[in-house]
Amino acid sequence: MKITNIKLIGLWAIVFLTFTSFGAYAEETQSDSTINSDQVDGRVEESKGAVKEITGKILDDKGMEIEGNVQKNLGKAQAGFGDLKKEIKDDIKKDN
């Protein structure tokens, strides 16, 4: 397994894009009332899993790739649960 400059540049680009997307998400949610910990934790885990999955692909490490995919999907589910909790809370506020 040889790590080339192209693989390293690709990995750094993925990490950079992942963390810059956090800023876009934070800016988007500032207009909303509040975010809950499930939303934040889920999106963090989803991003970490995506980075781990792509790193596994770049390094030809199937175990890391699968672990990243699982972590990404668990984070996506947790974020979805947090989004649902927020929607329910917002609907309750509207009704009152």
C-alpha positions as CSV (number, residue, x, y, z in Angstrom):
1,M,0.0,0.0,0.0
2,K,1.7,3.1,-1.3
3,I,0.5,6.5,-0.3
4,T,1.0,8.9,-3.1
5,N,0.9,12.7,-3.1
6,I,-2.4,12.6,-5.0
7,K,-4.0,10.4,-2.3
8,L,-2.7,12.8,0.5
9,I,-4.0,15.9,-1.4
10,G,-7.4,14.2,-1.9
11,L,-7.6,13.3,1.8
12,W,-6.7,16.8,2.9
13,A,-9.3,18.2,0.4
14,I,-12.0,15.9,1.9
15,V,-11.1,16.9,5.5
16,F,-11.2,20.6,4.5
17,L,-14.5,20.4,2.8
18,T,-16.0,18.4,5.7
19,F,-15.0,21.0,8.2
20,T,-16.0,24.0,6.1
21,S,-19.5,22.4,5.7
22,F,-19.8,22.7,9.5
23,G,-19.6,26.5,9.2
24,A,-22.4,26.4,6.5
25,Y,-24.5,24.3,8.8
26,A,-23.9,26.5,11.8
27,E,-24.8,29.6,9.8
28,E,-28.0,27.9,8.4
29,T,-29.2,26.9,11.9
30,Q,-28.5,30.4,13.4
31,S,-31.7,31.6,11.9
32,D,-33.6,28.7,13.5
33,S,-34.6,29.0,17.2
34,T,-32.3,26.4,18.7
35,I,-30.6,23.2,17.9
36,N,-30.4,20.2,20.1
37,S,-27.5,18.0,21.0
38,D,-28.7,15.1,18.9
39,Q,-28.6,17.3,15.8
40,V,-25.0,18.5,16.6
41,D,-23.6,15.1,17.7
42,G,-25.2,13.3,14.8
43,R,-23.8,15.6,12.2
44,V,-20.4,15.5,13.8
45,E,-20.4,11.7,13.8
46,E,-21.7,11.7,10.3
47,S,-18.8,13.9,9.1
48,K,-16.2,11.8,11.1
49,G,-17.6,8.7,9.5
50,A,-17.5,10.1,6.0
51,V,-13.9,11.1,6.5
52,K,-13.0,7.7,7.9
53,E,-14.8,6.0,5.0
54,I,-13.0,8.0,2.4
55,T,-9.7,7.5,4.2
56,G,-10.3,3.8,4.1
57,K,-11.0,3.9,0.4
58,I,-7.8,6.0,-0.3
59,L,-5.7,3.7,1.9
60,D,-7.3,0.5,0.5
61,D,-8.4,-0.4,4.1
62,K,-11.7,-2.2,3.9
63,G,-12.1,-2.4,7.6
64,M,-11.7,1.4,8.0
65,E,-14.0,2.0,5.1
66,I,-16.8,-0.2,6.6
67,E,-16.3,1.3,10.0
68,G,-16.6,4.8,8.6
69,N,-19.7,3.9,6.6
70,V,-21.4,2.5,9.8
71,Q,-20.4,5.6,11.8
72,K,-21.7,7.9,9.1
73,N,-25.0,6.2,8.9
74,L,-25.4,6.1,12.7
75,G,-24.6,9.8,12.8
76,K,-27.2,10.4,10.0
77,A,-29.8,8.6,12.0
78,Q,-29.0,10.5,15.2
79,A,-29.2,13.8,13.4
80,G,-32.5,12.8,11.9
81,F,-33.8,12.0,15.3
82,G,-32.7,15.4,16.5
83,D,-34.3,17.1,13.6
84,L,-37.6,15.2,14.4
85,K,-37.4,16.3,18.0
86,K,-36.9,19.9,17.0
87,E,-39.8,19.8,14.5
88,I,-42.1,18.4,17.2
89,K,-41.0,21.0,19.7
90,D,-41.5,23.8,17.1
91,D,-45.0,22.5,16.2
92,I,-45.9,22.4,19.9
93,K,-44.8,26.1,20.2
94,K,-46.9,27.1,17.2
95,D,-50.0,25.4,18.6
96,N,-49.7,27.3,21.9
